[in-house]
Amino acid sequence: MAKVTKSAQLLDYLRTTRTVSPMEAMIHLQIGSPTKEIHRLRAKGARIEQVWRKNPATGQRYSRYFYLGDTA
């Protein structure tokens, strides 16, 4: 049985949900460094946009990644 990489897991998740935060990737996919995996996916041609948000309750900034598809 072939081992599924963290990058492949994250890409499948993004294709399904279209968006993910680093915390969601850590909790739901057990990815220790989501930013590194996003970088790898972008290098392989995935179009992923980063948008900064602010938590209204705490005022803390966080990022969300949005999957825009693959490059041709």
PDB file of N, H, CA, C and O in Angstrom:
ATOM      1  N   MET A   1       0.844  -1.181   0.000  1.00  0.00           N
ATOM      2  CA  MET A   1       0.000   0.000   0.000  1.00  0.00           C
ATOM      3  C   MET A   1       0.891   1.247   0.000  1.00  0.00           C
ATOM      4  O   MET A   1       1.830   1.345   0.790  1.00  0.00           O
ATOM      5  N   ALA A   2       0.597   2.178  -0.872  1.00  0.00           N
ATOM      6  H   ALA A   2      -0.166   2.099  -1.514  1.00  0.00           H
ATOM      7  CA  ALA A   2       1.398   3.398  -1.015  1.00  0.00           C
ATOM      8  C   ALA A   2       1.104   4.357   0.134  1.00  0.00           C
ATOM      9  O   ALA A   2      -0.042   4.502   0.558  1.00  0.00           O
ATOM     10  N   LYS A   3       2.143   5.001   0.627  1.00  0.00           N
ATOM     11  H   LYS A   3       3.075   4.883   0.282  1.00  0.00           H
ATOM     12  CA  LYS A   3       2.006   5.987   1.701  1.00  0.00           C
ATOM     13  C   LYS A   3       1.528   7.312   1.114  1.00  0.00           C
ATOM     14  O   LYS A   3       2.061   7.785   0.110  1.00  0.00           O
ATOM     15  N   VAL A   4       0.527   7.901   1.743  1.00  0.00           N
ATOM     16  H   VAL A   4       0.094   7.517   2.558  1.00  0.00           H
ATOM     17  CA  VAL A   4       0.005   9.196   1.305  1.00  0.00           C
ATOM     18  C   VAL A   4       0.818  10.283   2.005  1.00  0.00           C
ATOM     19  O   VAL A   4       0.937  10.288   3.230  1.00  0.00           O
ATOM     20  N   THR A   5       1.376  11.203   1.217  1.00  0.00           N
ATOM     21  H   THR A   5       1.279  11.199   0.222  1.00  0.00           H
ATOM     22  CA  THR A   5       2.188  12.273   1.785  1.00  0.00           C
ATOM     23  C   THR A   5       1.297  13.341   2.432  1.00  0.00           C
ATOM     24  O   THR A   5       0.102  13.433   2.152  1.00  0.00           O
ATOM     25  N   LYS A   6       1.907  14.132   3.292  1.00  0.00           N
ATOM     26  H   LYS A   6       2.878  14.057   3.520  1.00  0.00           H
ATOM     27  CA  LYS A   6       1.181  15.237   3.929  1.00  0.00           C
ATOM     28  C   LYS A   6       0.718  16.249   2.885  1.00  0.00           C
ATOM     29  O   LYS A   6      -0.372  16.810   2.995  1.00  0.00           O
ATOM     30  N   SER A   7       1.555  16.481   1.867  1.00  0.00           N
ATOM     31  H   SER A   7       2.440  16.026   1.777  1.00  0.00           H
ATOM     32  CA  SER A   7       1.170  17.404   0.797  1.00  0.00           C
ATOM     33  C   SER A   7      -0.060  16.900   0.054  1.00  0.00           C
ATOM     34  O   SER A   7      -0.966  17.674  -0.253  1.00  0.00           O
ATOM     35  N   ALA A   8      -0.089  15.600  -0.234  1.00  0.00           N
ATOM     36  H   ALA A   8       0.648  14.971   0.015  1.00  0.00           H
ATOM     37  CA  ALA A   8      -1.236  15.013  -0.941  1.00  0.00           C
ATOM     38  C   ALA A   8      -2.489  15.086  -0.080  1.00  0.00           C
ATOM     39  O   ALA A   8      -3.576  15.361  -0.586  1.00  0.00           O
ATOM     40  N   GLN A   9      -2.342  14.840   1.216  1.00  0.00           N
ATOM     41  H   GLN A   9      -1.459  14.616   1.627  1.00  0.00           H
ATOM     42  CA  GLN A   9      -3.479  14.958   2.132  1.00  0.00           C
ATOM     43  C   GLN A   9      -4.033  16.376   2.133  1.00  0.00           C
ATOM     44  O   GLN A   9      -5.242  16.589   2.048  1.00  0.00           O
ATOM     45  N   LEU A  10      -3.125  17.338   2.229  1.00  0.00           N
ATOM     46  H   LEU A  10      -2.142  17.165   2.297  1.00  0.00           H
ATOM     47  CA  LEU A  10      -3.538  18.741   2.268  1.00  0.00           C
ATOM     48  C   LEU A  10      -4.192  19.159   0.954  1.00  0.00           C
ATOM     49  O   LEU A  10      -5.188  19.882   0.967  1.00  0.00           O
ATOM     50  N   LEU A  11      -3.652  18.717  -0.168  1.00  0.00           N
ATOM     51  H   LEU A  11      -2.843  18.130  -0.178  1.00  0.00           H
ATOM     52  CA  LEU A  11      -4.242  19.061  -1.461  1.00  0.00           C
ATOM     53  C   LEU A  11      -5.638  18.462  -1.606  1.00  0.00           C
ATOM     54  O   LEU A  11      -6.543  19.132  -2.105  1.00  0.00           O
ATOM     55  N   ASP A  12      -5.829  17.228  -1.185  1.00  0.00           N
ATOM     56  H   ASP A  12      -5.094  16.684  -0.780  1.00  0.00           H
ATOM     57  CA  ASP A  12      -7.162  16.617  -1.218  1.00  0.00           C
ATOM     58  C   ASP A  12      -8.135  17.403  -0.346  1.00  0.00           C
ATOM     59  O   ASP A  12      -9.276  17.646  -0.739  1.00  0.00           O
ATOM     60  N   TYR A  13      -7.677  17.798   0.834  1.00  0.00           N
ATOM     61  H   TYR A  13      -6.749  17.601   1.153  1.00  0.00           H
ATOM     62  CA  TYR A  13      -8.511  18.576   1.750  1.00  0.00           C
ATOM     63  C   TYR A  13      -8.900  19.912   1.114  1.00  0.00           C
ATOM     64  O   TYR A  13     -10.059  20.323   1.169  1.00  0.00           O
ATOM     65  N   LEU A  14      -7.916  20.582   0.511  1.00  0.00           N
ATOM     66  H   LEU A  14      -6.974  20.248   0.466  1.00  0.00           H
ATOM     67  CA  LEU A  14      -8.189  21.870  -0.133  1.00  0.00           C
ATOM     68  C   LEU A  14      -9.128  21.719  -1.325  1.00  0.00           C
ATOM     69  O   LEU A  14      -9.991  22.570  -1.542  1.00  0.00           O
ATOM     70  N   ARG A  15      -8.973  20.666  -2.086  1.00  0.00           N
ATOM     71  H   ARG A  15      -8.272  19.975  -1.910  1.00  0.00           H
ATOM     72  CA  ARG A  15      -9.870  20.451  -3.230  1.00  0.00           C
ATOM     73  C   ARG A  15     -11.298  20.221  -2.774  1.00  0.00           C
ATOM     74  O   ARG A  15     -12.243  20.561  -3.487  1.00  0.00           O
ATOM     75  N   THR A  16     -11.462  19.645  -1.592  1.00  0.00           N
ATOM     76  H   THR A  16     -10.695  19.369  -1.013  1.00  0.00           H
ATOM     77  CA  THR A  16     -12.791  19.371  -1.054  1.00  0.00           C
ATOM     78  C   THR A  16     -13.404  20.602  -0.393  1.00  0.00           C
ATOM     79  O   THR A  16     -14.553  20.951  -0.662  1.00  0.00           O
ATOM     80  N   THR A  17     -12.630  21.258   0.476  1.00  0.00           N
ATOM     81  H   THR A  17     -11.696  20.975   0.695  1.00  0.00           H
ATOM     82  CA  THR A  17     -13.172  22.361   1.276  1.00  0.00           C
ATOM     83  C   THR A  17     -12.899  23.736   0.682  1.00  0.00           C
ATOM     84  O   THR A  17     -13.581  24.701   1.027  1.00  0.00           O
ATOM     85  N   ARG A  18     -11.899  23.842  -0.217  1.00  0.00           N
ATOM     86  H   ARG A  18     -11.345  23.058  -0.497  1.00  0.00           H
ATOM     87  CA  ARG A  18     -11.477  25.075  -0.890  1.00  0.00           C
ATOM     88  C   ARG A  18     -10.703  26.036   0.020  1.00  0.00           C
ATOM     89  O   ARG A  18     -10.124  27.004  -0.474  1.00  0.00           O
ATOM     90  N   THR A  19     -10.678  25.793   1.334  1.00  0.00           N
ATOM     91  H   THR A  19     -11.148  25.007   1.735  1.00  0.00           H
ATOM     92  CA  THR A  19      -9.987  26.691   2.253  1.00  0.00           C
ATOM     93  C   THR A  19      -9.520  25.932   3.485  1.00  0.00           C
ATOM     94  O   THR A  19     -10.107  24.925   3.880  1.00  0.00           O
ATOM     95  N   VAL A  20      -8.439  26.445   4.086  1.00  0.00           N
ATOM     96  H   VAL A  20      -7.962  27.263   3.766  1.00  0.00           H
ATOM     97  CA  VAL A  20      -7.923  25.841   5.322  1.00  0.00           C
ATOM     98  C   VAL A  20      -7.089  26.887   6.054  1.00  0.00           C
ATOM     99  O   VAL A  20      -6.428  27.719   5.431  1.00  0.00           O
ATOM    100  N   SER A  21      -7.127  26.834   7.371  1.00  0.00           N
ATOM    101  H   SER A  21      -7.664  26.158   7.877  1.00  0.00           H
ATOM    102  CA  SER A  21      -6.222  27.649   8.182  1.00  0.00           C
ATOM    103  C   SER A  21      -5.096  26.736   8.659  1.00  0.00           C
ATOM    104  O   SER A  21      -5.265  25.517   8.696  1.00  0.00           O
ATOM    105  N   PRO A  22      -3.961  27.304   9.023  1.00  0.00           N
ATOM    106  CA  PRO A  22      -2.885  26.466   9.539  1.00  0.00           C
ATOM    107  C   PRO A  22      -3.322  25.623  10.745  1.00  0.00           C
ATOM    108  O   PRO A  22      -2.922  24.465  10.868  1.00  0.00           O
ATOM    109  N   MET A  23      -4.138  26.200  11.631  1.00  0.00           N
ATOM    110  H   MET A  23      -4.462  27.140  11.531  1.00  0.00           H
ATOM    111  CA  MET A  23      -4.598  25.460  12.808  1.00  0.00           C
ATOM    112  C   MET A  23      -5.470  24.275  12.406  1.00  0.00           C
ATOM    113  O   MET A  23      -5.346  23.193  12.980  1.00  0.00           O
ATOM    114  N   GLU A  24      -6.351  24.470  11.423  1.00  0.00           N
ATOM    115  H   GLU A  24      -6.451  25.349  10.957  1.00  0.00           H
ATOM    116  CA  GLU A  24      -7.187  23.363  10.942  1.00  0.00           C
ATOM    117  C   GLU A  24      -6.320  22.249  10.367  1.00  0.00           C
ATOM    118  O   GLU A  24      -6.575  21.069  10.608  1.00  0.00           O
ATOM    119  N   ALA A  25      -5.295  22.628   9.605  1.00  0.00           N
ATOM    120  H   ALA A  25      -5.088  23.586   9.409  1.00  0.00           H
ATOM    121  CA  ALA A  25      -4.405  21.620   9.019  1.00  0.00           C
ATOM    122  C   ALA A  25      -3.673  20.840  10.113  1.00  0.00           C
ATOM    123  O   ALA A  25      -3.485  19.629   9.998  1.00  0.00           O
ATOM    124  N   MET A  26      -3.267  21.532  11.162  1.00  0.00           N
ATOM    125  H   MET A  26      -3.420  22.516  11.256  1.00  0.00           H
ATOM    126  CA  MET A  26      -2.575  20.859  12.260  1.00  0.00           C
ATOM    127  C   MET A  26      -3.507  19.903  13.000  1.00  0.00           C
ATOM    128  O   MET A  26      -3.121  18.779  13.323  1.00  0.00           O
ATOM    129  N   ILE A  27      -4.722  20.347  13.265  1.00  0.00           N
ATOM    130  H   ILE A  27      -5.035  21.260  13.003  1.00  0.00           H
ATOM    131  CA  ILE A  27      -5.660  19.544  14.052  1.00  0.00           C
ATOM    132  C   ILE A  27      -6.265  18.410  13.226  1.00  0.00           C
ATOM    133  O   ILE A  27      -6.234  17.255  13.652  1.00  0.00           O
ATOM    134  N   HIS A  28      -6.816  18.724  12.049  1.00  0.00           N
ATOM    135  H   HIS A  28      -6.841  19.662  11.703  1.00  0.00           H
ATOM    136  CA  HIS A  28      -7.554  17.729  11.269  1.00  0.00           C
ATOM    137  C   HIS A  28      -6.654  16.800  10.461  1.00  0.00           C
ATOM    138  O   HIS A  28      -6.999  15.640  10.238  1.00  0.00           O
ATOM    139  N   LEU A  29      -5.505  17.306  10.022  1.00  0.00           N
ATOM    140  H   LEU A  29      -5.225  18.248  10.203  1.00  0.00           H
ATOM    141  CA  LEU A  29      -4.634  16.503   9.160  1.00  0.00           C
ATOM    142  C   LEU A  29      -3.323  16.098   9.833  1.00  0.00           C
ATOM    143  O   LEU A  29      -2.512  15.394   9.233  1.00  0.00           O
ATOM    144  N   GLN A  30      -3.115  16.531  11.051  1.00  0.00           N
ATOM    145  H   GLN A  30      -3.774  17.104  11.539  1.00  0.00           H
ATOM    146  CA  GLN A  30      -1.885  16.253  11.795  1.00  0.00           C
ATOM    147  C   GLN A  30      -0.632  16.689  11.025  1.00  0.00           C
ATOM    148  O   GLN A  30       0.369  15.973  10.988  1.00  0.00           O
ATOM    149  N   ILE A  31      -0.708  17.869  10.416  1.00  0.00           N
ATOM    150  H   ILE A  31      -1.521  18.451  10.446  1.00  0.00           H
ATOM    151  CA  ILE A  31       0.429  18.432   9.679  1.00  0.00           C
ATOM    152  C   ILE A  31       1.115  19.422  10.610  1.00  0.00           C
ATOM    153  O   ILE A  31       0.519  20.422  11.010  1.00  0.00           O
ATOM    154  N   GLY A  32       2.352  19.146  10.948  1.00  0.00           N
ATOM    155  H   GLY A  32       2.836  18.333  10.623  1.00  0.00           H
ATOM    156  CA  GLY A  32       3.088  19.981  11.894  1.00  0.00           C
ATOM    157  C   GLY A  32       3.462  21.341  11.340  1.00  0.00           C
ATOM    158  O   GLY A  32       3.507  22.318  12.088  1.00  0.00           O
ATOM    159  N   SER A  33       3.734  21.427  10.043  1.00  0.00           N
ATOM    160  H   SER A  33       3.697  20.633   9.435  1.00  0.00           H
ATOM    161  CA  SER A  33       4.117  22.687   9.420  1.00  0.00           C
ATOM    162  C   SER A  33       3.301  22.904   8.138  1.00  0.00           C
ATOM    163  O   SER A  33       3.791  22.645   7.039  1.00  0.00           O
ATOM    164  N   PRO A  34       2.060  23.376   8.282  1.00  0.00           N
ATOM    165  CA  PRO A  34       1.209  23.582   7.107  1.00  0.00           C
ATOM    166  C   PRO A  34       1.800  24.562   6.097  1.00  0.00           C
ATOM    167  O   PRO A  34       1.616  24.387   4.893  1.00  0.00           O
ATOM    168  N   THR A  35       2.506  25.587   6.567  1.00  0.00           N
ATOM    169  H   THR A  35       2.655  25.730   7.545  1.00  0.00           H
ATOM    170  CA  THR A  35       3.096  26.576   5.664  1.00  0.00           C
ATOM    171  C   THR A  35       4.105  25.926   4.735  1.00  0.00           C
ATOM    172  O   THR A  35       4.171  26.270   3.555  1.00  0.00           O
ATOM    173  N   LYS A  36       4.884  24.999   5.246  1.00  0.00           N
ATOM    174  H   LYS A  36       4.831  24.719   6.205  1.00  0.00           H
ATOM    175  CA  LYS A  36       5.864  24.279   4.431  1.00  0.00           C
ATOM    176  C   LYS A  36       5.160  23.439   3.358  1.00  0.00           C
ATOM    177  O   LYS A  36       5.606  23.390   2.211  1.00  0.00           O
ATOM    178  N   GLU A  37       4.067  22.782   3.735  1.00  0.00           N
ATOM    179  H   GLU A  37       3.706  22.822   4.667  1.00  0.00           H
ATOM    180  CA  GLU A  37       3.329  21.966   2.777  1.00  0.00           C
ATOM    181  C   GLU A  37       2.661  22.836   1.710  1.00  0.00           C
ATOM    182  O   GLU A  37       2.606  22.445   0.544  1.00  0.00           O
ATOM    183  N   ILE A  38       2.154  24.006   2.093  1.00  0.00           N
ATOM    184  H   ILE A  38       2.199  24.324   3.040  1.00  0.00           H
ATOM    185  CA  ILE A  38       1.585  24.949   1.119  1.00  0.00           C
ATOM    186  C   ILE A  38       2.664  25.360   0.127  1.00  0.00           C
ATOM    187  O   ILE A  38       2.416  25.413  -1.078  1.00  0.00           O
ATOM    188  N   HIS A  39       3.851  25.647   0.625  1.00  0.00           N
ATOM    189  H   HIS A  39       4.053  25.604   1.604  1.00  0.00           H
ATOM    190  CA  HIS A  39       4.981  26.015  -0.243  1.00  0.00           C
ATOM    191  C   HIS A  39       5.278  24.902  -1.245  1.00  0.00           C
ATOM    192  O   HIS A  39       5.496  25.173  -2.425  1.00  0.00           O
ATOM    193  N   ARG A  40       5.286  23.671  -0.788  1.00  0.00           N
ATOM    194  H   ARG A  40       5.109  23.451   0.172  1.00  0.00           H
ATOM    195  CA  ARG A  40       5.543  22.521  -1.675  1.00  0.00           C
ATOM    196  C   ARG A  40       4.452  22.386  -2.732  1.00  0.00           C
ATOM    197  O   ARG A  40       4.741  22.106  -3.896  1.00  0.00           O
ATOM    198  N   LEU A  41       3.204  22.583  -2.330  1.00  0.00           N
ATOM    199  H   LEU A  41       2.968  22.810  -1.385  1.00  0.00           H
ATOM    200  CA  LEU A  41       2.099  22.478  -3.287  1.00  0.00           C
ATOM    201  C   LEU A  41       2.180  23.578  -4.343  1.00  0.00           C
ATOM    202  O   LEU A  41       1.934  23.330  -5.523  1.00  0.00           O
ATOM    203  N   ARG A  42       2.522  24.777  -3.920  1.00  0.00           N
ATOM    204  H   ARG A  42       2.722  24.978  -2.961  1.00  0.00           H
ATOM    205  CA  ARG A  42       2.681  25.883  -4.876  1.00  0.00           C
ATOM    206  C   ARG A  42       3.807  25.579  -5.864  1.00  0.00           C
ATOM    207  O   ARG A  42       3.690  25.881  -7.051  1.00  0.00           O
ATOM    208  N   ALA A  43       4.886  24.988  -5.379  1.00  0.00           N
ATOM    209  H   ALA A  43       4.981  24.742  -4.414  1.00  0.00           H
ATOM    210  CA  ALA A  43       6.022  24.640  -6.247  1.00  0.00           C
ATOM    211  C   ALA A  43       5.628  23.590  -7.278  1.00  0.00           C
ATOM    212  O   ALA A  43       6.227  23.514  -8.351  1.00  0.00           O
ATOM    213  N   LYS A  44       4.625  22.783  -6.955  1.00  0.00           N
ATOM    214  H   LYS A  44       4.138  22.845  -6.084  1.00  0.00           H
ATOM    215  CA  LYS A  44       4.151  21.750  -7.887  1.00  0.00           C
ATOM    216  C   LYS A  44       3.033  22.248  -8.793  1.00  0.00           C
ATOM    217  O   LYS A  44       2.516  21.495  -9.618  1.00  0.00           O
ATOM    218  N   GLY A  45       2.654  23.534  -8.640  1.00  0.00           N
ATOM    219  H   GLY A  45       3.074  24.146  -7.970  1.00  0.00           H
ATOM    220  CA  GLY A  45       1.684  24.118  -9.563  1.00  0.00           C
ATOM    221  C   GLY A  45       0.313  24.421  -8.996  1.00  0.00           C
ATOM    222  O   GLY A  45      -0.559  24.882  -9.733  1.00  0.00           O
ATOM    223  N   ALA A  46       0.090  24.179  -7.707  1.00  0.00           N
ATOM    224  H   ALA A  46       0.798  23.805  -7.109  1.00  0.00           H
ATOM    225  CA  ALA A  46      -1.213  24.500  -7.116  1.00  0.00           C
ATOM    226  C   ALA A  46      -1.291  26.009  -6.900  1.00  0.00           C
ATOM    227  O   ALA A  46      -0.346  26.628  -6.410  1.00  0.00           O
ATOM    228  N   ARG A  47      -2.420  26.586  -7.270  1.00  0.00           N
ATOM    229  H   ARG A  47      -3.187  26.083  -7.669  1.00  0.00           H
ATOM    230  CA  ARG A  47      -2.638  28.013  -7.046  1.00  0.00           C
ATOM    231  C   ARG A  47      -3.357  28.170  -5.702  1.00  0.00           C
ATOM    232  O   ARG A  47      -4.537  27.845  -5.574  1.00  0.00           O
ATOM    233  N   ILE A  48      -2.632  28.668  -4.714  1.00  0.00           N
ATOM    234  H   ILE A  48      -1.673  28.932  -4.818  1.00  0.00           H
ATOM    235  CA  ILE A  48      -3.164  28.824  -3.368  1.00  0.00           C
ATOM    236  C   ILE A  48      -2.891  30.246  -2.912  1.00  0.00           C
ATOM    237  O   ILE A  48      -1.752  30.712  -2.928  1.00  0.00           O
ATOM    238  N   GLU A  49      -3.953  30.929  -2.504  1.00  0.00           N
ATOM    239  H   GLU A  49      -4.879  30.551  -2.490  1.00  0.00           H
ATOM    240  CA  GLU A  49      -3.841  32.324  -2.072  1.00  0.00           C
ATOM    241  C   GLU A  49      -3.923  32.388  -0.549  1.00  0.00           C
ATOM    242  O   GLU A  49      -4.717  31.681   0.072  1.00  0.00           O
ATOM    243  N   GLN A  50      -3.101  33.237   0.037  1.00  0.00           N
ATOM    244  H   GLN A  50      -2.456  33.811  -0.468  1.00  0.00           H
ATOM    245  CA  GLN A  50      -3.112  33.450   1.481  1.00  0.00           C
ATOM    246  C   GLN A  50      -3.821  34.763   1.782  1.00  0.00           C
ATOM    247  O   GLN A  50      -3.506  35.792   1.184  1.00  0.00           O
ATOM    248  N   VAL A  51      -4.779  34.733   2.709  1.00  0.00           N
ATOM    249  H   VAL A  51      -5.035  33.898   3.195  1.00  0.00           H
ATOM    250  CA  VAL A  51      -5.514  35.924   3.116  1.00  0.00           C
ATOM    251  C   VAL A  51      -5.420  36.031   4.636  1.00  0.00           C
ATOM    252  O   VAL A  51      -5.694  35.072   5.357  1.00  0.00           O
ATOM    253  N   TRP A  52      -5.032  37.204   5.103  1.00  0.00           N
ATOM    254  H   TRP A  52      -4.810  37.983   4.517  1.00  0.00           H
ATOM    255  CA  TRP A  52      -4.941  37.428   6.543  1.00  0.00           C
ATOM    256  C   TRP A  52      -6.287  37.875   7.088  1.00  0.00           C
ATOM    257  O   TRP A  52      -6.965  38.714   6.495  1.00  0.00           O
ATOM    258  N   ARG A  53      -6.662  37.304   8.225  1.00  0.00           N
ATOM    259  H   ARG A  53      -6.111  36.622   8.707  1.00  0.00           H
ATOM    260  CA  ARG A  53      -7.918  37.640   8.900  1.00  0.00           C
ATOM    261  C   ARG A  53      -7.618  38.039  10.339  1.00  0.00           C
ATOM    262  O   ARG A  53      -6.504  37.862  10.832  1.00  0.00           O
ATOM    263  N   LYS A  54      -8.628  38.577  10.997  1.00  0.00           N
ATOM    264  H   LYS A  54      -9.533  38.722  10.597  1.00  0.00           H
ATOM    265  CA  LYS A  54      -8.486  38.952  12.406  1.00  0.00           C
ATOM    266  C   LYS A  54      -9.639  38.335  13.187  1.00  0.00           C
ATOM    267  O   LYS A  54     -10.804  38.487  12.820  1.00  0.00           O
ATOM    268  N   ASN A  55      -9.303  37.640  14.262  1.00  0.00           N
ATOM    269  H   ASN A  55      -8.357  37.516  14.561  1.00  0.00           H
ATOM    270  CA  ASN A  55     -10.316  37.043  15.120  1.00  0.00           C
ATOM    271  C   ASN A  55     -11.053  38.167  15.841  1.00  0.00           C
ATOM    272  O   ASN A  55     -10.425  38.942  16.562  1.00  0.00           O
ATOM    273  N   PRO A  56     -12.382  38.276  15.664  1.00  0.00           N
ATOM    274  CA  PRO A  56     -13.114  39.394  16.267  1.00  0.00           C
ATOM    275  C   PRO A  56     -13.127  39.340  17.797  1.00  0.00           C
ATOM    276  O   PRO A  56     -13.225  40.380  18.448  1.00  0.00           O
ATOM    277  N   ALA A  57     -13.032  38.158  18.366  1.00  0.00           N
ATOM    278  H   ALA A  57     -12.953  37.313  17.837  1.00  0.00           H
ATOM    279  CA  ALA A  57     -13.081  38.034  19.829  1.00  0.00           C
ATOM    280  C   ALA A  57     -11.751  38.389  20.482  1.00  0.00           C
ATOM    281  O   ALA A  57     -11.718  39.051  21.519  1.00  0.00           O
ATOM    282  N   THR A  58     -10.655  37.945  19.869  1.00  0.00           N
ATOM    283  H   THR A  58     -10.682  37.407  19.026  1.00  0.00           H
ATOM    284  CA  THR A  58      -9.343  38.132  20.503  1.00  0.00           C
ATOM    285  C   THR A  58      -8.497  39.220  19.844  1.00  0.00           C
ATOM    286  O   THR A  58      -7.560  39.738  20.452  1.00  0.00           O
ATOM    287  N   GLY A  59      -8.831  39.563  18.603  1.00  0.00           N
ATOM    288  H   GLY A  59      -9.593  39.143  18.109  1.00  0.00           H
ATOM    289  CA  GLY A  59      -8.041  40.532  17.865  1.00  0.00           C
ATOM    290  C   GLY A  59      -6.781  39.941  17.254  1.00  0.00           C
ATOM    291  O   GLY A  59      -6.010  40.650  16.607  1.00  0.00           O
ATOM    292  N   GLN A  60      -6.570  38.656  17.453  1.00  0.00           N
ATOM    293  H   GLN A  60      -7.196  38.080  17.978  1.00  0.00           H
ATOM    294  CA  GLN A  60      -5.373  37.996  16.922  1.00  0.00           C
ATOM    295  C   GLN A  60      -5.501  37.754  15.423  1.00  0.00           C
ATOM    296  O   GLN A  60      -6.551  37.341  14.931  1.00  0.00           O
ATOM    297  N   ARG A  61      -4.391  38.025  14.695  1.00  0.00           N
ATOM    298  H   ARG A  61      -3.538  38.361  15.095  1.00  0.00           H
ATOM    299  CA  ARG A  61      -4.380  37.791  13.250  1.00  0.00           C
ATOM    300  C   ARG A  61      -4.045  36.336  12.957  1.00  0.00           C
ATOM    301  O   ARG A  61      -3.269  35.703  13.673  1.00  0.00           O
ATOM    302  N   TYR A  62      -4.642  35.822  11.893  1.00  0.00           N
ATOM    303  H   TYR A  62      -5.272  36.336  11.311  1.00  0.00           H
ATOM    304  CA  TYR A  62      -4.344  34.478  11.422  1.00  0.00           C
ATOM    305  C   TYR A  62      -4.523  34.450   9.916  1.00  0.00           C
ATOM    306  O   TYR A  62      -5.165  35.330   9.343  1.00  0.00           O
ATOM    307  N   SER A  63      -3.959  33.443   9.281  1.00  0.00           N
ATOM    308  H   SER A  63      -3.438  32.727   9.747  1.00  0.00           H
ATOM    309  CA  SER A  63      -4.092  33.360   7.824  1.00  0.00           C
ATOM    310  C   SER A  63      -5.007  32.212   7.444  1.00  0.00           C
ATOM    311  O   SER A  63      -5.148  31.229   8.171  1.00  0.00           O
ATOM    312  N   ARG A  64      -5.621  32.367   6.286  1.00  0.00           N
ATOM    313  H   ARG A  64      -5.506  33.166   5.695  1.00  0.00           H
ATOM    314  CA  ARG A  64      -6.402  31.294   5.663  1.00  0.00           C
ATOM    315  C   ARG A  64      -5.853  31.122   4.266  1.00  0.00           C
ATOM    316  O   ARG A  64      -5.478  32.090   3.604  1.00  0.00           O
ATOM    317  N   TYR A  65      -5.814  29.890   3.832  1.00  0.00           N
ATOM    318  H   TYR A  65      -6.119  29.105   4.370  1.00  0.00           H
ATOM    319  CA  TYR A  65      -5.361  29.581   2.481  1.00  0.00           C
ATOM    320  C   TYR A  65      -6.572  29.161   1.650  1.00  0.00           C
ATOM    321  O   TYR A  65      -7.411  28.381   2.099  1.00  0.00           O
ATOM    322  N   PHE A  66      -6.643  29.691   0.441  1.00  0.00           N
ATOM    323  H   PHE A  66      -5.961  30.326   0.077  1.00  0.00           H
ATOM    324  CA  PHE A  66      -7.748  29.387  -0.468  1.00  0.00           C
ATOM    325  C   PHE A  66      -7.192  28.704  -1.712  1.00  0.00           C
ATOM    326  O   PHE A  66      -6.255  29.196  -2.341  1.00  0.00           O
ATOM    327  N   TYR A  67      -7.779  27.571  -2.051  1.00  0.00           N
ATOM    328  H   TYR A  67      -8.540  27.172  -1.540  1.00  0.00           H
ATOM    329  CA  TYR A  67      -7.360  26.807  -3.223  1.00  0.00           C
ATOM    330  C   TYR A  67      -8.066  27.378  -4.448  1.00  0.00           C
ATOM    331  O   TYR A  67      -9.294  27.447  -4.489  1.00  0.00           O
ATOM    332  N   LEU A  68      -7.278  27.789  -5.452  1.00  0.00           N
ATOM    333  H   LEU A  68      -6.280  27.733  -5.418  1.00  0.00           H
ATOM    334  CA  LEU A  68      -7.814  28.382  -6.676  1.00  0.00           C
ATOM    335  C   LEU A  68      -7.672  27.471  -7.882  1.00  0.00           C
ATOM    336  O   LEU A  68      -8.014  27.868  -8.996  1.00  0.00           O
ATOM    337  N   GLY A  69      -7.178  26.264  -7.683  1.00  0.00           N
ATOM    338  H   GLY A  69      -6.901  25.941  -6.778  1.00  0.00           H
ATOM    339  CA  GLY A  69      -7.008  25.329  -8.781  1.00  0.00           C
ATOM    340  C   GLY A  69      -5.534  25.071  -9.062  1.00  0.00           C
ATOM    341  O   GLY A  69      -4.656  25.521  -8.326  1.00  0.00           O
ATOM    342  N   ASP A  70      -5.287  24.350 -10.126  1.00  0.00           N
ATOM    343  H   ASP A  70      -6.000  23.984 -10.724  1.00  0.00           H
ATOM    344  CA  ASP A  70      -3.923  24.035 -10.539  1.00  0.00           C
ATOM    345  C   ASP A  70      -3.578  24.837 -11.775  1.00  0.00           C
ATOM    346  O   ASP A  70      -4.456  25.192 -12.561  1.00  0.00           O
ATOM    347  N   THR A  71      -2.285  25.125 -11.946  1.00  0.00           N
ATOM    348  H   THR A  71      -1.572  24.837 -11.307  1.00  0.00           H
ATOM    349  CA  THR A  71      -1.852  25.815 -13.154  1.00  0.00           C
ATOM    350  C   THR A  71      -1.910  24.853 -14.336  1.00  0.00           C
ATOM    351  O   THR A  71      -1.784  23.640 -14.170  1.00  0.00           O
ATOM    352  N   ALA A  72      -2.095  25.389 -15.486  1.00  0.00           N
ATOM    353  H   ALA A  72      -2.198  26.374 -15.620  1.00  0.00           H
ATOM    354  CA  ALA A  72      -2.224  24.557 -16.694  1.00  0.00           C
ATOM    355  C   ALA A  72      -0.909  23.956 -17.119  1.00  0.00           C
ATOM    356  O   ALA A  72      -0.853  23.234 -18.114  1.00  0.00           O
TER     357      ALA A  72
END
